[in-house]
């Protein structure tokens, strides 16, 4: 369990779902801006289902978007069977589990993030405390861990026996031609538009398995793994973070929605831009999700296995988008 402290106390210790009555392909310029919005949640991957179930209950009870995404993502972080997030995450080349996460509050356009965090199972909650207790956005490594301790988070060993055995198998089979990392990864990203019309997003990951110690991907980087603008919408990514970092895809998606693209159009165009700049992106696992100010959601992916979950406060709906070739 964790507990949160006040800023003063801390410082003293140092593809697509239609929504809002709009058709999935309807352009922003075609809709009536006075039409009521529809609150909703969109979450990446199969392990996003229980996260979405929890988040949906909070959304239905009138909880703000920021709390919804934090509590939803915590579900994945707490589940040792999820090998790409939090407890149970696969380790780096040295057998060390390091976690990255960020959270962004559209209402006040503020964000918090941690990278390379060890021994704390809920990095997205640490990221929120970075946002709320400091003037900073991103803390890394030992500094992030020291901050988490002071903020009241409890340490624990995050390397499960299952993850340790997989790491040992990888080490045993390692050869000079190995590319060092697992090029597929299932980051959990959740976006929410709440009943007040406010947006928030959260992203959490243990990073690419067997990564070089110290590697950080896109997940904790605002504009890359996640971006939220309360006037427009929110977007998030999952996949090979290096490519997302080089193209700031989440920021691009939000800006495309600002200029009239529907969420699915913005996701697809941003993906195509990425592939034009980095042709490798067509052969790696990438997926992007978005939600706009009216509550419409969209996705673009090149993955045959990617799914996302959507909820408007009711039971999560599973969506398997058609991959872009």
N, C-alpha and C positions, 0 to 999 in steps of 0.2 A: 504494500500500500504506500501511497505517497501523500504528502500534504504540502500545500502551497503556502507561501509566506507573503507578507506585504512587501512592497518595494522598500519602504523604510526599514522594516525588519531585516530584509535581505542585505541591504547596503550597509547596515550596521554590523554585519558579520563579515563583510568584505564587499444492323447498324442502328437502327435509329428508333427513338421513341418520340412520338408527337406529344406536345404539351401545350398548355395555355390555349387550347382550342385551335392551335395552328397545325397545319400539315407539316410533316418533316421537311419537305423541300421548299417551304414557303420562305421567300426572301424577306429580310427585315423591312425593306421598303414597301412590301405588300401588306403588312399587317397594320392593324389599328393600334397605335401606341397607347390609346386609352383602355384597351382591352385588359381585363384583370389578368395578372400573372398567376402562374401555378407553381407553388413551392415544390421542390423536388431534390433528389439526391442521385448522383451517378458515381459508381465505384468500379474500379478495375478488377478483373480476374475472378476466378471461381471462389477464391477465399474471401472475395468481397461480399459474398452473400450474407454470412453472419454479421459482418460489419454493417452492412446496409440494413439488416433487420434491427439491430440496436439503434442505429442512427434514425431509422424511420419512426421508432417509438418516441424518441426525443423530439423529432420534428412534429409529430402529431400532437405532442403535449405542449407545443409552443416554445420549445427551447430555441435559442439563437443559433444561427448557422455555425458560428465559431465553436460552440460547445458540441454541436452535432457532429462536426467532422473530427474533432479531437476524440470524443468518446467512441465514435465509430471505428476509427483507425486503431484505437487502443485494443479493440477486439482481436484484430490480426496480430498486433504486437505481443499479446498475451498468449497466443496459441502456439505451443511448441511444435505442432504438426506443420506449420507454415514455415518453410525453409528459406524464405527470402525476406522475412520481416521479423524484427525483434527477437524474442526468445525462440531459439530453434533455427535462427538464420545461419546459413552456411558461412564458414570463416574465410579469411584471407589465406595467402600462401603460407603464413606462419601458424595457422591454426587458431587465429585470433578473430573473434566476432567483433566487427566494428560497424556501428549503425549511423545512418544519415537520415535526417528528417527535416521538414519545414512545415510551417503553417502560415496562412495569410488571411487577414481580416479585411474584407472589402469595405466595411463601413468606415473604418478610419485609415484605410490604405497603409497598414503596417504589417510587419512580418517578423518571424523569428525562425532560426534554423540552428541545427547542430550537425557536425560532420566528424567522422572518426571517433564516435562516442563508444566507450567500452563499459560493460558491466551494468548498464541501465536498460531495462526492458522496454520502457516507453519513451523513446526519443522524441516523439511528436509532442508529448507533454512537457518535456524539457525545452523544446523549441518554443512552446507557448510561453513558458516562463522567461526565456530570453527576451521575447517580445514585450512582455508585460513588466518585467522587473529591471530591465536595462535600457540603455540608449542604443544598444547594438542590434544587429540582425543575425550575425553568424558567429558562433563559437565552435572551436575545433579541438579534437584530441584531448590532451590532459586538461586544458583549460575548460573544455565543455564538461568533463567529468567533475572537476573541482566545483564548477558552478552548480551542477546537479546535486552534489553532496550538500552544498550550502542551502540549496532550495528545498532540501528535505527528501530527496529521492534515495531509495535504498539500493545498495549494490547487490548483485548476484552473478554467478557464473552463467553466461548465456549459451555456452557450448553444450548442447545436448549430446547424449551418447550417439544418437542417429547421425547428427551432423559430424561428430568426431570420426565415426566410422567411414563416412563418405570422404572426409578429408584424408584419412589414412589411405584409403583406396586410391584416391587421386595421386597422392605422393608416391605410392608404390608403383604406379603405372606411368609416372612422369618421364618424359624423354626429351632430348634436345630440340625436337621439332614441335613440342607442345606450345600452344598459343597462350598458355598460362591461365586463361580465364574461361569460364562458362559464358558463352555469348548469348544465352537466353536468360531472362530474369523477370520475376513477377512482382515488381514494386506495387504496393497498394497506394492508390491515389483516390481521394474522395472529394467531390465538389458538392456544395449545397446552396440552394436558394431557399431562405426560410420564409415564414409567414409574414414577416415585416418587409420582405423584399430585399433583404440584405444577403450578400454572398460571402462565402468563405471556402477555403480549400486546405487540404492537408495531404502530405506525401511522406511515406516512411519506407525504409529499405535497409537490408543488410549489405547491399551492393553486390556486384558480380562475384560469384563464388571463385575462390582461389586467386583473387585479385592481388596485385603487388601491394604490400603493406603500405598504407598511406594513401592509396587511391581513393578519390572522391568523384562520384558521378554527378548527374544532373539533379538528383532528387532533393538535395538541400539548397539548390541554387534558384533564387527567385527569378522568374523569367524563363528558366530552362525547364525544370521539372514541374513547376507550378507557377501560375500567375492569376491574380484576381483583380478586377476593376469593378467596383460596385455600380458604376454607371453603365457597364456593358455586359460583363459576364466573367466566367472563369474557365481555365483550361489546365490540363495536366497531362503528364506523359508517363509511359512505362516502356522499358526496353533498354537498349545499349546507350548509356548516359553520355558517352563521349560524343556521339553524333548529335544528341539533343543539345548538349552544351555548345557545340559549334554553330548551331542554328537558332538558339533561343526560341524553340518551337512554341512553347506555351504562350509566351509574350506575343509571338506572331499571330497565333490563333485568336487571341483576344483583340488584337488590333484589326484583324480581318473582320471580326464580328462588329467592331466599331464602325467599319466602313460598309456595313450592310449585309455581310455574308451570314447565312444561317449557320448554326453550330456545326452541322455535318459538312457544309461547304467549306467553312473555315479550316476544319481539321484536315480535310482532303487537300486543300490548296497548300497548307503549310507542309504536309507530308510530301507533296510533289516538289515544293521548293527545296526541301531537304535533299530529296533524291537527285535533283538537278545539280545541287552543290556537291553532294557526296553520294555517288552512285552505289557505294557499298550499302547504303541504307535500304535498298530494295532486297538485300539478301540477309539482313539481320532482322531480329524481332523488334518491331516498333509498334506502338499504339498510342493514340491521342484521344482524349475525351474533352467535352466542353459542355457548358450550360450557359444560356444567355439570361438576360434580365427578365424575360417573360417566362422562363422555366423550360424552354425547349432544350433538348439535349442532342448531342451528336458525337460521332466517333469516326476515326479513320485508322486502319491498321493494314499491315501486310502479313499478319500472323494467322495461320489456319486454326490455332488453338485459343486465340484471345476471345474472351467474353467480358461483358460488363453487366452490372446490375443497376436497375433504376427503381426508385420508389417515390411516390408522392405522399408518403405517410402510411401507405398500405403495404401489403406483402411485396417483397422485391420481385421484379420482373427480370428474367434472364434474357439477355440479348446476345446473339452471335452474329456480328457484322460480317458482311462479305469482304474478304481481303482484297486489297488493291494489289494488282500484279506488278 
